[in-house]
Amino acid sequence: MNLSELAVHGSATVVGVRSDGTEVGDGFRDRLEAMGLRKGRSVQVLRKAPGGDPFEVRVGSTTEIAIRKSEAALVDITQEPLPDA
């Protein structure tokens, strides 16, 4: 599963950040990691714009970023189970 598939208010843990293998893609992967999107970090989708692109993501407990759907598709995640009601 990747971050672009996570529903609003959904929480997950980053498993890894992919690149398309080009120099530009590798640089963009590094940029995402510099914003905190790296293995082991928690993420939560806060809201999505109409049409689903872009959307706002909380990384860890304090950082909030806006990210395009195509960029979020590069972030592999493991979805956290919902708490029992």
N, C-alpha and C positions, 0 to 999 in steps of 0.2 A: 504494500500500500504506500502511496505517497501523500505528501502534505496537501496537494490540490484536491484529493478525494475526501479529506476530513471535513465533517459537517461543522456548522457554526456551533460554538460552545464545546466542541469535541476536544479532548486532550490526547496527547500522544507523546512518545519518546522518539527522538531522532536516532535512526539506525546508521545513516550515512548520507553523504551528499555526492551526487553523481555529476559527471561532466560529459559533454558530447565528444571528448577526446581532442578537440582543437585547442590551440593556445588561448583563444578567446574564452572558450568554455572552461578551461582550467583556471583562468583568471577570475571568471565569474564564480566558480565554485569556491575559490579562495575568499572572494568578497562575501558570499553568503556565510561562510564559516567565521569571517571577521565580525559579522553582525550577530554571531552567537548560534547560528544553525549548525551545530556540530554534534557528533555522536554522543549520545547519553543525555543531551539536554531535553527538557520538557518543552512542549509547544502546545498552544491552545489557539484555535481560530476564534477571534472575537466577533467579527462581522464580515460579511461579503457585500460588495456593491451590487446593485441590480445587474443581473446578467452574470454574476459570480466572479467578476474580474475588475479590479484587483480586490484583495481582501487583507484585513488587518489580523496580524498574528502576534500573540505574546510569546516571547522566547524567555524561558526561565521564569522568574517571578516579577521582573521589573521592566524588561525591554519590550517595546512594541514597535513592530515594523509593518509597512505596507509592502505587499509582494504580489507580482503578477501570477496568474494561474500557471503560465508556462514555466516560470521560475520555481514555483512551489512543486511542480512535477518532478524536479530534480532532487527533492529532499525525501528520502525513504524514511518511513516511520513505522512504529508498532503502536497501534491504538491501545490506550489504557482502558480497562474494563470500567463500565459505569458503576458508580457506587449503588449498593442496594437501597431501595426506597423504603 
